[in-house]
Amino acid sequence: LVVGDLCFIKYGDLLPADGILVQSSDLKIDESSLTGETDLIKKNENDDVGLLSGTHVMEGSGRMVIVGVGLNSQVGSIMSLLGATDSGKDAKERGEKKRR
């Protein structure tokens, strides 16, 4: 997936990227993995249009336009802040090993 792709989502899917909802049918998302909120979040194209990677579609279906993937997604930002990416110290260590 790349930014700008139109992605169909349905019950049981794990959202692969951040997106903006453009069409929905009784869509409910479990965002507890990111927000800690245990209630399902109703999403529709008129009010709550933001969809986050790593969340689960629990009911309904819809279409979303991809706006963030990898490190440019919300999950990517969180992982970067936690130091779980290949940047920083690890990159320096790889550079030192290559020079040897």
PyMOL commands that set and color helices and strands:
alter all, ss='L'
color gray80, all
select helices_A, chain A and resi 32-35+70-72+74-82+89-99
alter helices_A, ss='H'
color red, helices_A
select strands_A, chain A and resi 6-10+18-30+41-43+50-51+56-68
alter strands_A, ss='S'
color yellow, strands_A
deselect
rebuild
show_as cartoon
